[in-house]
Amino acid sequence: MPFKIIASQCTGCSACEPECPNVAIAEKAGTFVIDPKKCTECIGHFDEPQCVAVCPVDNTCVIDTSLARYREPARAEDRT
């Protein structure tokens, strides 16, 4: 499941934007949003989602349970 940012809790500090390895976070109307098509939960990059790790407000970056969980593409050697 990709993450989402709770807009009412986002302070607009921008700490999350440069930390996202998938460039899934952008500013919109003074707060930040996560593009669910780009969010991979930082799988393959970090052990913990970086938006969660750097956000100064607890529970602002949360899993969006309304969307399917990200699945890492199968590698060629895994398909044989």
DAHU-V992707 format. One record per backbone hydrogen bond with DSSP energy under -0.5 kcal/mol. NH is the residue of the N-H (numbers start at 1). CO is the residue of the C=O. Records with the same first field share a line. If there is no record, write none. Layout:
NH: CO, CO
This chain:
2: 68
4: 62
6: 4, 60
7: 5
9: 6
10: 6
18: 14
19: 16
20: 16, 17
23: 20
26: 33
28: 31
31: 28
33: 26
35: 24
36: 34
38: 35
39: 35
43: 40
45: 42
46: 42
53: 49
54: 50
55: 51
58: 56
60: 57
62: 4, 60
64: 2
65: 63
67: 64
78: 75
79: 75, 76
